[in-house]
Amino acid sequence: MRLLIATGGSPHSENAMQLGAQILRARAHHFQAELHQPSPSPLPAEETPTVLMVIRREAERARAEVRLNHHLALLGESLPLVSAKIRVGHRADEILREATTGRYGLVILGKRPAHRLVTRFIGSTATRVIENAPCPVLVAKGQVRPIRRILLCDSGAQSPVLLDSFKRELGELVETKAEVTVLHVMSQIGAAPGVRGQQLRAEAEALMQAGTPEGELLAYDLAALQRINVRPQPKVRHGPVVNEIIKEAQQGDYDLVAIGASCRQGCWSILLENLERQVIAQIDRPVLVVR
């Protein structure tokens, strides 16, 4: 899995670098274990990560090189094989162009804090990258900490895609040290057709024992994670989807939240995309978005 870290030289871009460094170290240690070597091994050439800085005008290149070198230093000496690029143009366009032509498996970028009237909507660069990138996008928000607690939000619409991508992109982080909670929010708005009232109030174990669609979904997720030696905890919350995801993320003090972006059509697509944007805009910690 090849990693693209997009940086603009600002403080929130440093969060992206710090998060990228953490993932790259985990992958290097995982590669070391596979080769049975005593020290972390460099990643294979085809997985060499890229740090991309986008500038608006060619005249900014000299200053950008200074900022880029500063950000490369955040990766640490343990990861020397990094490709660095500077592109001129619109930031979202250039990130998407590099993500597509470079065949990356994950894009990491920071998100500028929202202000006033836009606090409920994600910034334009992150929006365009998330909605158009050919791979999952990890948005570095809030304080970047060692990833020890992960919240996997399963809407039911994207379970296999979300779970498979999560294992592929971040599996090394959770194999031995991270706790994973699989969350499903039971809401009249987000409920699947045919869900009965008592199911909207049921807890995770009750749903799995009853064999409801939501219970089968949770059981599938738990079994898949257990196959990579993770001991996940299922959890169900009841109420508005966005509010419950935000509450769980904060109350559980998770270091990373993973959500699946909708590919549905029609009114369902509009509704779910709005929920996803609200989660990304309001959450105060890193979030992985899988489309």
NUZAPA-633823 format. One record per residue: x, y, z of N, C-alpha, C in turn. Coordinates in steps of 0.001 Angstrom, whole numbers, padded with zeros to 6 digits, always signed. Example, Ala and Ser with C-alpha at 12.3 -4.5 7.8 and 13.67 -1.06 7.14 Angstrom:
residues 2
+013190-005690+007800+012300-004500+007800+013200-003300+007800 +012850-002250+007080+013670-001060+007140+012900+000030+007870 
END
This chain:
residues 291
+000850-001189+000000+000000+000000+000000+000885+001237+000000 +000751+002058-001028+001566+003253-001172+000855+004456-000560 +001604+005279+000128+001035+006381+000893+001381+007726+000272 +000362+008609+000149+000561+009979-000319+000187+010926+000813 +001158+011725+001250+000915+012713+002303+000931+014089+001657 -000194+014785+001725-000293+016112+001128-000074+017174+002194 +000817+018114+001922+001112+019167+002881+001134+020516+002193 +000638+021524+002905+000678+022874+002372+001613+023763+003154 +002309+023171+004140+003254+023942+004935+002653+024595+006162 +001345+024458+006369+000674+025091+007508+000689+024172+008723 +000334+024693+009921+000332+023849+011127-000552+022613+011009 -001747+022743+010382-002595+021557+010283-002008+020530+009312 -001131+020972+008413-000445+020021+007548+000584+019207+008332 +001135+019793+009385+002071+019066+010228+001383+017872+010884 +000094+018017+011192-000657+016884+011739-000667+015725+010753 -000835+016051+009471-000827+015009+008447+000524+014311+008398 +001607+015076+008520+002940+014487+008513+003154+013581+009710 +002716+014016+010880+002879+013217+012092+002080+011923+012008 +000864+012010+011476+000037+010815+011334+000636+009882+010290 +001115+010447+009192+001757+009631+008170+002995+008932+008698 +003799+009636+009512+004997+009034+010086+004652+007847+010966 +003574+007980+011730+003159+006885+012602+002773+005644+011799 +002029+005859+010723+001602+004732+009894+002791+004106+009184 +003699+004936+008697+004871+004409+007998+005775+003619+008934 +005928+004075+010167+006732+003314+011127+006102+001959+011405 +004776+001948+011533+004090+000682+011777+004280-000273+010602 +004194+000260+009390+004380-000585+008209+005817-001087+008108 +006786-000242+008454+008183-000655+008416+008456-001770+009421 +007889-001654+010610+008063-002702+011623+007371-003993+011195 +006213-003842+010541+005503-005025+010055+006324-005723+008975 +006900-004940+008078+007750-005494+007031+008984-006158+007626 +009527-005547+008686+010675-006123+009377+010334-007497+009957 +009153-007602+010573+008749-008866+011169+008583-009955+010113 +008048-009563+008944+007868-010543+007879+009199-011072+007365 +010233-010201+007358+011554-010601+006862+012450-011156+007970 +011946-011108+009232+012715-011595+010383+014056-010883+010501 +014039-009567+010326+015248-008771+010451+015271-008077+011812 +016456-007796+012377+016557-007234+013722+016173-005765+013823 +016157-005037+012727+015831-003613+012770+014812-003295+011686 +014058-002181+011852+013047-001828+010852+013635-001764+009451 +012946-002366+008511+013428-002441+007137+012774-001366+006280 +013493-000872+005278+012859+000073+004354+011730-000619+003603 +010715+000145+003281+009592-000420+002553+010022-000787+001137 +009334-001738+000504+009645-002069-000888+009564-000836-001769 +010323-000833-002861+010385+000340-003740+009006+000761-004233 +008151-000233-004521+006828+000099-005046+005924+000727-003979 +006359+000699-002724+005574+001295-001642+006215+002562-001093 +007217+003099-001795+007865+004324-001334+006838+005443-001204 +006693+006033-000015+005695+007083+000180+006116+008381-000501 +005123+009213-000779+005367+010515-001402+004811+011616-000516 +005606+012658-000318+005134+013873+000345+004956+014930-000742 +003732+015422-000882+003398+016371-001947+003059+017732-001362 +003728+018771-001850+003375+020142-001487+002890+020850-002747 +001749+021512-002623+001161+022226-003755+001261+023729-003510 +001773+024452-004498+001871+025904-004412+001059+026532-005545 +000675+027766-005360-000169+028425-006369+000635+028995-007524 +001851+029484-007223+002651+030133-008259+004089+029622-008202 +004738+029603-009334+006119+029140-009415+007040+029981-008538 +006698+031243-008343+007522+032135-007527+007598+031690-006069 +006708+030821-005656+006679+030363-004271+007572+029146-004042 +008221+028645-005084+008937+027368-004983+010068+027399-003941 +010878+028449-003938+012012+028496-003007+011538+028418-001559 +010513+029179-001255+009969+029151+000105+009335+027790+000402 +008684+027206-000601+008037+025904-000414+009068+024819-000124 +010233+024914-000754+011262+023906-000511+011730+023926+000936 +011816+025111+001516+012204+025223+002934+011150+024574+003816 +009882+024888+003551+008800+024304+004343+008733+022798+004152 +008950+022353+002922+008895+020927+002634+009993+020182+003386 +011189+020727+003423+012279+020087+004161+011956+019998+005653 +011319+021039+006169+010907+021018+007573+009911+019900+007830 +008962+019741+006932+007947+018704+007110+008524+017307+006906 +009473+017179+006005+010116+015877+005822+010847+015452+007085 +011383+016413+007823+012082+016102+009063+011143+015501+010097 +009839+015800+009989+008865+015247+010934+008715+013743+010783 +009100+013205+009624+008999+011765+009412+010070+011014+010186 +011158+011669+010520+012199+011019+011303+013207+010297+010430 +014366+010007+011030+015447+009361+010297+015185+007886+010022 +014220+007305+010717+013959+005874+010529+013268+005582+009208 +012827+006645+008489+012124+006451+007220+012799+007304+006137 +013995+006912+005706+014739+007763+004783+014231+007740+003353 +013587+006674+002925+013183+006545+001526+011813+007178+001316 +011804+008467+001046+010574+009209+000810+010745+010045-000450 +009752+010003-001320+009767+010833-002518+009078+012154-002210 +009732+013272-002525+009164+014597-002270+008883+015297-003586 +007688+015914-003672+007293+016593-004906+006671+017938-004587 +006894+018894-005474+006226+020194-005419+005485+020378-006732 +004192+020637-006658+003384+020891-007850+002817+022300-007786 +002593+022888-008940+002008+024223-009040+000581+024087-009562 -000359+024689-008847-001747+024615-009290-002712+024686-008127 -003950+024271-008374-004970+024223-007333-004708+023016-006442 -004766+023201-005143-004328+022146-004230-005124+020852-004414 -006443+020936-004429-007247+019726-004565-006991+019039-005897 -006900+019815-006971-006663+019237-008298-005341+018476-008352 -004301+019074-007780-002981+018446-007849-002884+017223-006949 -003537+017262-005811-003555+016079-004936-004254+014928-005641 -005389+015216-006264-006145+014187-006964-005367+013648-008163 -004683+014535-008883-003899+014094-010035-002780+013149-009589 -002089+013507-008519-001008+012653-008018-001562+011338-007463 -002680+011413-006754-003273+010202-006176-003685+009221-007264 -004154+009746-008385-004619+008893-009479-003463+008325-010293 -002529+009167-010675-001436+008698-011526-000414+007879-010754 -000295+008111-009458+000701+007395-008670+000216+006095-008087 -001040+005761-008306-001603+004494-007812-001374+004314-006313 -001810+005286-005550-001646+005230-004095-002798+004467-003453 -002517+003908-002275-003545+003184-001539-004193+004007-000452 -003565+005134-000096-004101+005975+000977-003554+007389+000814 -004443+008383+000974-004045+009789+000967-004250+010340+002370 -003251+011065+002878-003363+011726+004181-003236+013220+003956 -004159+013981+004528-004066+015426+004444-004624+016036+005706 -004180+017250+006020-004712+017962+007166-005951+018731+006787 -006691+019140+007789-007895+019943+007544-007804+021228+008345 -007941+022339+007636-007912+023647+008293-009123+023779+009218 -008944+024276+010453-010088+024447+011349-011160+025328+010723 -012413+024911+010875-013526+025687+010298-013845+026888+011176 -014470+027893+010586-014785+029115+011311-016235+029521+011070 -016867+030041+012083-018180+030678+012022-019208+029862+011271 -019675+030430+010119-020796+029823+009411-020440+028503+008741 -019143+028175+008619-018781+026952+007917-018424+025831+008886 -018725+025986+010176-018335+024980+011150-019016+023645+010912 -020120+023627+010198-020824+022371+009946-020480+021769+008587 -019549+022382+007866-019212+021867+006545-017704+021732+006412 -017282+020695+005743-015855+020438+005572-015262+021393+004545 -014004+021731+004709-013341+022655+003806-013310+022137+002380 -013169+023044+001415-013305+022688+000012-012238+021708-000469 -010968+021886-000050-009916+020983-000511-010181+019565-000022 -010424+019405+001266-010680+018082+001806-011933+017464+001200 -012960+018283+000985-014197+017783+000382-013930+017183-000986 -013243+017925-001827-013003+017464-003197-012117+016228-003219 -011120+016191-002360-010235+015028-002327-010999+013799-001863 -011757+013925-000792-012508+012783-000269-013504+012264-001297 -014204+013170-001971-015267+012762-002885-014758+012255-004226 -013492+012546-004561-013000+012175-005883-011745+011315-005876 -011143+011095-004741-009915+010302-004691-010199+008847-005046 -009266+008186-005724-009456+006785-006098-009148+005816-004967 -008895+006339-003770-008513+005499-002635-009035+006139-001352 -008960+005446-000230-009375+006040+001042-008556+007284+001376 -009166+008172+002173-008519+009415+002581-008533+009501+004102 -007387+009816+004672-007262+009979+006114-007064+011460+006407 -008023+012051+007117-007980+013475+007431-007425+013648+008838 -006295+014347+008932-005649+014568+010228-006267+015793+010885 -007031+015562+011940-007691+016644+012661-007354+016545+014136 -007458+017675+014826-007241+017670+016262-005831+017252+016637 -005702+016666+017821-004400+016225+018306-004086+014836+017768 -002932+014685+017143-002515+013384+016631-001771+012642+017733 -002295+011487+018109-001702+010690+019176-001396+009295+018654 -000625+008518+019402-000446+007113+019016-001805+006439+018887 -001988+005683+017817-003294+005079+017553-003444+003807+018388 -004105+003951+019522-004338+002819+020425-005815+002457+020544 -006692+003430+020263-008133+003174+020325-008766+003645+019014 -009461+002717+018330-010042+002996+017016-011546+002757+017063 -012296+003707+016521-013747+003565+016407-014089+003322+014949 -014648+002154+014658-015032+001775+013298-016544+001920+013189 -017004+002936+012456-018433+003241+012351-019020+002528+011152 -019877+001559+011407-020457+000756+010340-021900+001163+010129 -022171+001806+008995-023526+002248+008692-024397+001123+008160 -023749+000049+007744-024488-001037+007126-024474-000974+005627 -024182+000217+005065-024208+000371+003611-022915-000073+002958 -021792+000076+003705-020490-000151+003090-019650-001147+003877 -020271-002041+004636-019510-002879+005563-018315-003600+004948 -018481-004448+003929-017308-005159+003405-016238-004225+002868 -016658-003156+002178-015697-002223+001609-014935-001513+002715 -015644-000994+003708-015021-000274+004807-014072-001183+005569 -014530-002365+005909-013727-003271+006716-012498-003753+005960 -012678-004140+004697-011538-004626+003911-010500-003527+003726 -010957-002314+003451-010017-001212+003266-009329-000867+004575 -010063-000887+005659-009484-000611+006970-008368-001599+007286 -008628-002882+007044-007604-003892+007313-006399-003716+006402 -006651-003354+005143-005561-003231+004177-004696-002004+004459 -005336-000872+004774-004580+000364+004964-003981+000496+006362 -004715+000023+007382-004274+000265+008751-004142-001007+009569 -004167-002141+008907-004129-003404+009624-002937-003559+010540 -001766-003067+010095-000565-003220+010907-000684-002488+012239 -001478-001414+012277-001610-000645+013497-002433-001370+014548 -003306-002264+014122-004227-002871+015074-003907-004324+015387 -002933-004897+014708-002678-006319+014897-002275-006670+016318 -001540-005786+016981-001021-006156+018287-001349-005176+019398 -001641-003926+019086-001700-002965+020183-002960-002119+020272 -003767-002048+019236-004907-001137+019265-006196-001850+019657 -007055-001110+020359-008393-001589+020681-009353-001060+019622 -010238-001921+019135-011172-001527+018082-012604-001712+018564 -013389-000656+018455-014819-000733+018755-015581-000588+017446 -016478-001533+017177-017330-001472+015988-018671-000879+016405 -018978+000283+015859-020182+001013+016256-021238+000986+015166 -022472+000719+015577-023615+000872+014675-024639+001745+015395 -025102+002789+014714-026081+003695+015300-027461+003330+014793 -028372+003044+015719-029754+002729+015380-030554+004021+015427 -030972+004473+014262-031719+005721+014164-032877+005524+013210 -034024+006120+013552-035171+006016+012651-034837+006579+011279 -033949+007576+011226-033585+008166+009947-032711+007216+009156 -031722+006574+009854-030774+005731+009153-031142+004272+009137 -032314+003906+009686-032661+002503+009784-032966+001907+008416 -032637+000629+008288-032941-000062+007044-034431-000353+006972 -034989-000543+005774-036415-000851+005643-036770-002124+006406 -037883-002090+007139-038337-003272+007851-037809-003412+009260 -036995-002471+009742-036473-002545+011100-037574-002192+012081 -037802-003068+013054-038878-002867+014010-038442-001941+015140 -039452-001411+015853-039175-000450+016902-038274-000992+017996 -038507-002255+018430-037683-002798+019499-036225-002959+019068 -036014-003174+017763-034643-003297+017272-033911-001967+017356 -034656-000867+017225-034040+000442+017304-033558+000748+018717 -034011-000027+019700-033603+000195+021079-032702-000913+021607 -032431-001926+020793-031671-003089+021247-030177-002799+021326 -029492-003594+022165-028042-003491+022275-027379-004477+021312 -026062-004403+021221-025330-005181+020225-025551-006678+020385 -025388-007206+021589-025527-008646+021798-026925-009130+021444 -027947-008342+021789-029324-008731+021483-029558-008778+019981 -029001-007820+019256-029166-007799+017806-028492-008999+017160 -027293-009356+017635-026583-010498+017060-027293-011806+017388 -027794-011940+018597-028505-013163+018979-029803-013325+018213 -030461-012194+017921-031733-012243+017194-031533-012445+015696 -030287-012298+015230-030023-012486+013811-030609-011410+012927 -030749-010182+013447-031262-009077+012639-030201-008674+011610 -030585-007938+010565-029574-007487+009597-028436-006732+010271 -028776-005865+011250-027730-005125+011953-026872-006067+012795 -027510-007077+013404-026755-008047+014198-025818-008881+013338 -026288-009278+012165-025439-010043+011248-024270-009196+010766 -024523-007899+010574-023473-006981+010146-022385-006888+011209 -022786-006711+012460-021825-006638+013556-021047-007939+013688 -021749-009067+013568-021079-010361+013676-020059-010548+012556 -020405-010103+011356-019469-010185+010228-018221-009373+010513 -018419-008142+011005-017282-007272+011302-016388-007881+012373 -016992-008396+013430-016205-008961+014523-015389-010158+014045 -016012-011036+013255-015305-012221+012763-014146-011826+011858 -014366-010821+011000-013312-010390+010075-012129-009801+010829 -012392-009019+011850-011313-008420+012634-010590-009459+013477 -011327-010420+013977-010695-011477+014771-009728-012295+013939 -009970-012367+012631-009070-013130+011759-007703-012465+011624 -007592-011176+011972-006274-010535+011970-005821-010282+013415 -006279-011155+014310-005850-011154+015716-006237-009890+016471 -007374-009315+016109-007916-008170+016832-009108-008647+017655 -009232-008135+018861-010380-008461+019701-011304-007249+019761 -012187-007126+018799-013044-005942+018726-014206-006015+019706 -014722-004859+020051-015894-004758+020902-017050-004172+020098 -018210-004856+020056-019360-004293+019338-020096-003293+020223 -020640-002266+019609-021398-001288+020380-022505-000718+019511 -023664-000521+020134-024802+000093+019453-025210+001323+020248 -025429+002413+019535-025964+003620+020151-027274+003968+019476 -028124+004725+020174-029466+005025+019687-029674+006532+019631 -030038+007027+018456-030281+008452+018315-029815+008959+016968 -029760+010275+016792-029285+010854+015532-027866+010375+015228 -027637+009955+013999-026378+009298+013637-025163+010167+013933 -025180+011398+013451-024013+012266+013628-023741+012503+015100 -024780+012841+015859-024602+013129+017282-024022+011934+018028 -024516+010741+017710-024068+009554+018449-022632+009175+018090 -022249+009351+016828-020859+009072+016454-019919+010043+017161 -020280+011326+017176-019447+012333+017834-019357+012048+019333 -020481+011722+019958-020477+011430+021392-019593+010237+021711 -019723+009178+020928-018928+007979+021184-017447+008271+020979 -017118+009025+019946-015713+009357+019684-015104+010120+020849 -015878+011049+021414-015364+011863+022508-015383+011109+023835 -016482+010446+024143-016586+009746+025418-015629+008564+025491 -015409+007899+024345-014474+006784+024314-013043+007217+024128 -012835+008511+023889-011496+009089+023700-010694+008300+022671 -011293+008084+021495-010633+007311+020439-009574+008168+019747 -008552+007499+019253-007467+008181+018556-007724+008282+017061 -008644+007462+016553-008957+007438+015123-010384+006955+014932 -011104+007606+014017-012468+007205+013674-012491+006840+012197 -013067+005692+011860-013166+005250+010467-014629+005204+010060 -014957+005820+008920-016323+005815+008420-016309+005440+006949 -017436+004905+006480-017581+004573+005068-018423+005619+004382 -017946+006144+003264-018701+007141+002512-019666+006447+001566 -020822+007044+001375-021898+006399+000614-021666+006430-000881 -022058+005331-001526-022083+005291-002992-023510+005058-003485 -024500+005249-002603-025886+005019-003009-026367+006115-003961 -027508+005855-004564-028051+006774-005552-029273+007487-004985 -029655+008570-005635-030895+009256-005327-030892+009928-003971 -032095+009959-003339-032256+010684-002080-031415+010073-000969 -031220+008736-000992-030367+008096+000028-028958+008660-000064 -028457+008858-001263-027103+009383-001431-026981+010779-000834 -027967+011643-001121-027926+013014-000604-027962+013001+000920 -028829+012187+001507-028958+012122+002963-027676+011625+003607 -027141+010511+003105-025969+009917+003724-024724+010767+003533 -024572+011374+002352-023417+012241+002141-023454+013429+003082 -024650+013958+003362-024765+015056+004301-024341+014612+005699 -024735+013415+006109-024335+012887+007415-022823+012726+007482 -022243+012196+006406-020796+011989+006388-020049+013307+006497 -020514+014318+005764-019850+015615+005812-019944+016217+007208 -021081+016063+007842-021239+016600+009187-020305+015901+010171 -020176+014586+010052-019272+013860+010943-017846+014361+010771 -017401+014458+009515-016023+014884+009258-015797+016317+009728 -016795+017174+009545-016645+018576+009930-016621+018751+011438 -017423+017984+012147-017592+018218+013572-016653+017394+014449 -016115+016326+013920-015284+015460+014750-013957+016152+015061 -013417+015886+016227-012234+016604+016686-011000+015718+016757 -010955+014699+015873-009810+013779+015856-009665+013182+014467 -008551+012512+014184-008347+011982+012833-009474+011050+012395 -009833+011135+011106-010914+010310+010579-010515+009726+009232 -010710+008424+009083-010454+007716+007828-011771+007590+007082 -011792+008032+005829-013000+007982+005016-012769+007021+003864 -013608+005983+003784-013518+004989+002738-014729+005107+001833 -014509+005424+000554-015629+005556-000389-015733+004289-001226 
END
